[in-house]
Amino acid sequence: MTTVAVKPMAALSLLVGAVLATSASAGIFPDDHWTYSTELTTENVDEFVKENVDAGKTVFIKWIASEG
């Protein structure tokens, strides 16, 4: 098993890259997109990345800028 340490600043960078805009993304994604995607927050981003990398999975985080 390979353990990957995620530094706080790296996690913050991932978070910034992972924020999904709610108002700006209206109409961009299908109504059911939350059934196959994960909303990342400052509380869950580190654990989400670590769990998936430890499991040998690839993590793709898409950032969509929002207004405001």
C-alpha positions as CSV (number, residue, x, y, z in Angstrom):
1,M,0.0,0.0,0.0
2,T,1.3,3.4,-0.9
3,T,0.5,6.3,1.4
4,V,0.5,9.8,-0.1
5,A,0.8,12.7,2.3
6,V,-1.2,15.8,1.2
7,K,0.2,19.0,2.6
8,P,-2.3,21.6,3.8
9,M,-1.4,24.1,1.1
10,A,-1.7,21.4,-1.6
11,A,-5.1,20.4,-0.1
12,L,-6.1,24.1,-0.3
13,S,-5.0,24.2,-3.9
14,L,-7.0,21.1,-4.6
15,L,-10.0,22.7,-2.9
16,V,-9.8,25.8,-4.9
17,G,-9.7,23.6,-8.0
18,A,-12.6,21.6,-6.7
19,V,-15.2,24.2,-5.9
20,L,-18.3,23.8,-7.9
21,A,-20.2,27.0,-8.5
22,T,-23.9,26.6,-7.6
23,S,-25.4,29.6,-9.3
24,A,-23.0,29.9,-12.2
25,S,-23.3,26.2,-13.0
26,A,-27.1,26.2,-13.3
27,G,-27.9,24.6,-16.6
28,I,-24.3,23.4,-17.2
29,F,-24.7,20.0,-15.5
30,P,-27.5,17.5,-15.7
31,D,-30.0,17.6,-12.8
32,D,-28.8,14.3,-11.5
33,H,-25.0,15.1,-11.6
34,W,-24.7,14.8,-7.8
35,T,-25.6,11.1,-8.0
36,Y,-22.2,10.4,-9.7
37,S,-20.0,13.3,-8.4
38,T,-18.8,14.5,-5.0
39,E,-19.0,18.0,-3.7
40,L,-15.6,18.8,-2.1
41,T,-15.3,21.2,0.9
42,T,-12.6,22.2,3.2
43,E,-13.8,19.5,5.6
44,N,-13.7,16.6,3.1
45,V,-11.1,17.3,0.4
46,D,-8.1,15.9,2.2
47,E,-9.8,12.6,3.1
48,F,-11.4,12.2,-0.3
49,V,-8.1,12.6,-2.1
50,K,-6.2,10.3,0.3
51,E,-8.8,7.5,0.3
52,N,-8.9,7.4,-3.5
53,V,-5.2,7.7,-4.1
54,D,-4.5,5.0,-1.4
55,A,-7.0,2.8,-3.2
56,G,-5.0,3.2,-6.5
57,K,-7.7,5.4,-8.1
58,T,-7.2,8.5,-10.2
59,V,-8.8,11.7,-8.8
60,F,-10.0,14.3,-11.2
61,I,-11.1,17.6,-9.7
62,K,-12.8,20.1,-11.9
63,W,-13.0,23.7,-10.8
64,I,-15.7,26.0,-12.2
65,A,-15.4,29.7,-11.3
66,S,-18.4,31.3,-9.9
67,E,-19.5,34.9,-9.9
68,G,-19.1,36.9,-6.8
